[in-house]
Amino acid sequence: MSIFDELKEKIVGQEKVIVFPEGEDERVLKAAVKLKNEGIIQPLVLGDETQIKQTAKTHELDLTGLKIINPKNDIRRDDFAKQYFELRKGKESEEQAKKQILDPNYFANMLVYNGLAEGCVSGAAHSTADTVRPALKIIKTQAGMKRVSGQFIMEKDQQRYIFSDCAMNIDPDVDTLVEIAYQAAQTAKMVGLEPKLAFLSFSTMGSAKGEMVSKVQAATVSFKEKYPEISADGEMQFDAAFVPSVGAKKAPDSNVAGHANVFIFPELQSGNIGYKIAQRLGDFTAIGPILAGLAKPVNDLSRGCSSQDVYEAAILTAAQSLDVE
């Protein structure tokens, strides 16, 4: 059973509302209609109703039962602007707040913040910054978290792994690596994995020295102290983390070496390169980036996404919302 089949089973009957700020985009609209027809998620699309209806007509989509909201004339607009102004605590003026709320991404995040939707999927027509910035301002991070990370679920046949961070934090310090690792462990549990975390490096258990190695060593120690219930070890090279015979030779005292299923990269460059190598040379499906660490789920699409990508992101977002209730 694929990840998405498993996640569908988890969310069926939950009636999760997922908001799509880019309802005028044909890919988003096709995905929303598919979700509505399947009945596993309640899609809520934002945009100009006339334009949305025209897009639906052009692509022969039946909008019956699909809820559409135009932020520019919604009765909650002024209340949301006041609430947003208060959330920003003087960092933006009342006039700026009123303007921001007209932006579909900000309006969508206010819906999520107020419990009128369980999550948000955006990015088909917006940059990552335009998607993530409103979430950080409005929804903010989970209790105990200061940062958001970008993870990928790597799937091939029955193999399933988590790679992180591959999308957000360019050069994470020790504390950030610890948060990235914790967030990745939660995603692993969401997709049915008992997490075994490997903090990756070019060194295994002190085989090399240097500032980059020391950072990973310190993050490993800190993570183990903070989350002793989660199996984790490091620092280790990828082969020591992944191949049982190599792990037994290089890290014989580790219960993670050779058996890791969650891989924590030391910085964004290696994480981004790593998942793309697995995707292109190893024929793994890379599912993500999945944004983790927010108080409520918001996920970012690629602007080159397909309607199927939007559909799958919504399923992931609904599943994430189960863990933040």
Helices and strands as residue ranges (DSSP letters): H 3-11, E 16-20, H 26-38, E 41-46, H 49-58, E 67-69, H 77-88, H 94-101, H 104-113, E 119-122, H 128-138, E 149-156, E 159-164, H 174-190, E 196-200, H 211-226, E 231-236, H 238-242, H 244-250, E 262-264, H 268-280, E 285-292, E 298-300, H 307-321, G 322-324
